[in-house]
Amino acid sequence: MRTHSGTAVIGVGNDFRRDDGVGWAVVARLRERAAGRPGAPDTVFATCDGDPGRLIGLWEGAGLAVVVDAAHAHPGTPGRVHRIEVDGGHLSAPSATSTHGLGLGEAVELARVLGLLPERLVVYAVEGADCDFGAGLSPAVAAAVEPLADAVEDELAHRADGVARRRA
């Protein structure tokens, strides 16, 4: 039986494809917030281009993995955030799709088959407006970064409370 510990926060995307960089922007914001204040030593902040093998490697063995990624939705509302908790290793078919060729769903399914899913996986998918080449988020997606960083910090605090209760 595989033991799960620690937390991985993974921003997925491409910083040079406009709104596809939202995951990286949220992780950068969380790193800024974590600097200068004590945090959980077992929390890792990482960025990834969305490759399923790299994603699995980043969340393997984690008690909690939080993934932030851009998504396309039809019809879409740029900046809208979807929270999806993976249950039993199956990612439900959301109304939004990944901006990557092989999406998060494929990584989750592969990890499930290989027994490499984290104990708990939470995905935040942010609807984008512009994934063309270039730097910088659209205004609607940029406005979602702070509230999304707050939501991820709440996930981390909830995990820390649960771990502390189990140890007591």
C-alpha positions as CSV (number, residue, x, y, z in Angstrom):
1,M,0.0,0.0,0.0
2,R,1.4,3.4,-1.0
3,T,1.6,6.0,1.7
4,H,0.6,9.6,0.9
5,S,2.1,12.6,2.5
6,G,2.8,16.2,1.6
7,T,1.0,18.6,-0.7
8,A,1.7,19.5,-4.3
9,V,0.3,22.7,-5.9
10,I,0.8,22.5,-9.6
11,G,0.2,25.3,-12.1
12,V,-0.3,23.9,-15.6
13,G,0.1,25.9,-18.8
14,N,2.3,28.0,-20.9
15,D,3.3,31.5,-19.7
16,F,3.7,32.6,-23.4
17,R,0.2,31.7,-24.5
18,R,-1.7,34.5,-22.7
19,D,-4.5,33.0,-20.5
20,D,-2.9,29.6,-20.7
21,G,-0.5,31.0,-18.1
22,V,-3.1,31.4,-15.4
23,G,-1.9,28.3,-13.5
24,W,1.7,29.6,-13.5
25,A,0.4,33.0,-12.3
26,V,-1.5,31.5,-9.4
27,V,1.6,29.4,-8.3
28,A,3.8,32.5,-8.6
29,R,1.4,34.4,-6.4
30,L,1.3,31.6,-3.8
31,R,5.1,31.5,-3.8
32,E,5.1,35.3,-3.1
33,R,2.7,34.9,-0.2
34,A,4.6,31.9,1.2
35,A,7.9,33.8,1.2
36,G,8.6,35.4,4.6
37,R,6.1,33.4,6.5
38,P,6.3,29.9,7.9
39,G,4.3,27.4,5.9
40,A,4.0,23.7,5.7
41,P,7.4,22.3,4.9
42,D,5.9,19.5,3.0
43,T,4.2,21.8,0.4
44,V,5.7,21.9,-3.0
45,F,4.8,24.6,-5.6
46,A,5.5,23.6,-9.1
47,T,4.7,24.5,-12.7
48,C,4.2,22.1,-15.6
49,D,3.5,22.3,-19.3
50,G,0.7,19.7,-18.9
51,D,2.5,16.7,-20.1
52,P,0.8,13.7,-18.3
53,G,4.0,12.1,-17.3
54,R,5.4,15.2,-15.7
55,L,2.0,15.9,-13.9
56,I,2.0,12.4,-12.5
57,G,5.6,12.8,-11.3
58,L,4.7,16.0,-9.5
59,W,1.7,14.7,-7.7
60,E,2.9,11.1,-7.1
61,G,2.8,10.2,-3.4
62,A,1.0,13.5,-2.4
63,G,-1.7,13.5,0.2
64,L,-3.2,16.5,-1.6
65,A,-2.5,17.7,-5.1
66,V,-4.1,21.0,-6.2
67,V,-3.9,21.6,-10.0
68,V,-4.7,25.0,-11.6
69,D,-5.1,25.0,-15.3
70,A,-6.7,27.1,-18.0
71,A,-9.8,25.7,-19.8
72,H,-11.9,26.4,-22.8
73,A,-15.7,26.4,-22.3
74,H,-18.4,26.5,-24.8
75,P,-20.0,28.9,-24.2
76,G,-17.4,30.5,-22.0
77,T,-17.2,33.2,-19.4
78,P,-13.5,34.3,-19.2
79,G,-12.3,34.2,-15.6
80,R,-14.9,31.8,-14.3
81,V,-13.4,29.2,-12.1
82,H,-14.5,25.6,-11.9
83,R,-13.5,23.5,-8.9
84,I,-13.4,19.7,-9.6
85,E,-12.5,17.2,-7.0
86,V,-11.4,13.9,-8.5
87,D,-13.4,11.1,-7.0
88,G,-12.2,7.5,-7.3
89,G,-9.7,8.4,-9.9
90,H,-12.2,9.5,-12.5
91,L,-12.4,13.1,-13.7
92,S,-16.0,13.9,-14.5
93,A,-16.6,15.3,-17.9
94,P,-16.6,19.0,-17.3
95,S,-18.2,21.7,-19.5
96,A,-14.7,23.0,-20.1
97,T,-11.8,21.3,-21.8
98,S,-8.0,21.7,-21.3
99,T,-6.0,24.0,-23.5
100,H,-3.5,21.2,-24.0
101,G,-3.6,18.4,-26.6
102,L,-3.5,15.7,-24.0
103,G,-5.5,17.0,-21.1
104,L,-5.7,16.5,-17.4
105,G,-8.3,13.8,-17.8
106,E,-5.8,11.6,-19.6
107,A,-3.2,12.2,-16.9
108,V,-5.7,11.3,-14.2
109,E,-6.8,8.1,-16.0
110,L,-3.2,7.0,-16.6
111,A,-2.3,7.7,-12.9
112,R,-5.4,5.8,-11.8
113,V,-4.4,2.8,-13.9
114,L,-0.8,2.9,-12.6
115,G,-1.9,3.5,-9.0
116,L,-0.1,6.9,-8.9
117,L,-3.0,9.2,-8.0
118,P,-2.6,11.4,-4.9
119,E,-4.8,10.6,-2.0
120,R,-6.9,13.7,-2.9
121,L,-6.9,15.7,-6.2
122,V,-8.5,19.0,-6.6
123,V,-8.5,20.8,-9.9
124,Y,-9.3,24.5,-10.5
125,A,-10.0,25.1,-14.2
126,V,-10.2,28.8,-15.2
127,E,-12.0,29.7,-18.4
128,G,-9.8,31.7,-20.6
129,A,-10.4,34.4,-23.2
130,D,-7.2,34.4,-25.2
131,C,-4.6,31.6,-25.6
132,D,-2.8,33.2,-28.6
133,F,1.0,33.6,-28.5
134,G,2.1,36.4,-26.2
135,A,2.6,37.2,-22.5
136,G,0.1,38.5,-20.0
137,L,-3.3,37.4,-18.9
138,S,-6.6,39.0,-20.2
139,P,-8.2,41.3,-17.7
140,A,-10.9,38.8,-16.7
141,V,-8.5,36.0,-16.1
142,A,-6.0,38.3,-14.3
143,A,-8.8,39.3,-12.0
144,A,-9.3,35.6,-11.0
145,V,-5.7,35.1,-9.8
146,E,-6.0,36.6,-6.3
147,P,-9.4,34.9,-5.4
148,L,-8.0,31.6,-6.8
149,A,-4.9,31.9,-4.7
150,D,-7.1,32.5,-1.7
151,A,-9.1,29.3,-2.6
152,V,-5.9,27.2,-2.9
153,E,-4.7,28.5,0.4
154,D,-8.0,27.5,1.9
155,E,-7.5,24.0,0.5
156,L,-4.0,23.9,2.1
157,A,-5.3,25.1,5.4
158,H,-8.1,22.5,5.4
159,R,-5.6,19.8,4.7
160,A,-3.3,21.0,7.5
161,D,-6.2,21.1,10.0
162,G,-7.2,17.5,9.0
163,V,-3.6,16.3,9.4
164,A,-3.3,17.9,12.8
165,R,-6.5,16.3,14.0
166,R,-5.4,12.8,12.8
167,R,-2.1,13.3,14.7
168,A,-3.8,14.4,17.9
